[in-house]
């Protein structure tokens, strides 16, 4: 049985001035309610992983390892486990930025030919994400994603000699016991797409969020402390540095800015540095003569 849960330490629910129900809204099985995943309803499609802005979804799928295997294929091809044991449990965990990171370095193919019949919600999601990625690839002068149909691998029939029958039976029983033990100690993997994107050296493009900053900013540093993916940092006390690859548009920065100085954009506009005011008010002085430090 697929097992997923939500790491509440990473979930946005405990932050103020922001509300996130992306995982619950996208789940085609209505398996997520109040940050709890019903294992009986969950079909392990991975759509919740695809939309979570903080990598809070934990599952039995090691997406990092599967995507690494994809990179080692020649040519690169994304498949589900219905096609190959080396594939993803389901392609629903993919999003446009993951596709971009794979396809910007070398041509990428993806087999979605079984998705419509298997899980229509996943198929619709992938159509949207593939189209968005292809628009960005075209703008960058790179090859679009190629839709392919990979044939199922036919299992080879191996005759079993009579005297090896009991040996095979013994090994089968041992394998079954191992599988039962593994199921009882099922591993849980945390997959944060932002960390994976950075490991790939993904280039920022229109698929990533953008940011603007108004002159009202007082360089208080609250945004840098709140950002769960550390997409915002203050550099040398002179500018606010923005990393679009790390930004997931969670909204914590602009929703909590005391001066309402920050605004997220749906697409990256090329700006990664914002000069800070040099005349910003000094930190307040407390009675013993020491000062309160920002951030």
Secondary structure, 3 states (H helix, E strand, C coil): CCCEEECCCCCHHHCCCCCCCHHHHHCCCCCEECCEECCCCCCCCCHHHHHCCCCCEEECCCHHHHHHHHHHCCCEEECECCCCCCCECCHHHCCHHHHHHHHCCCCEEECCCCHHHHCHHHHHHHHHHHHHHHHHHHHCCCCCCEECCCCCCCCCCCCCCHHHHHHHHHHHHHHHHHHHHHHHCCCCEECCHHHHHHHHCCCCCCCCCEEEECCCCCCCCHHHHHCCCCCEEEECCCEEEECCCCCCCCCHHHHHCCCCCEEEECCCCCCCEEECCCCCCCCCECCCCCECCCC
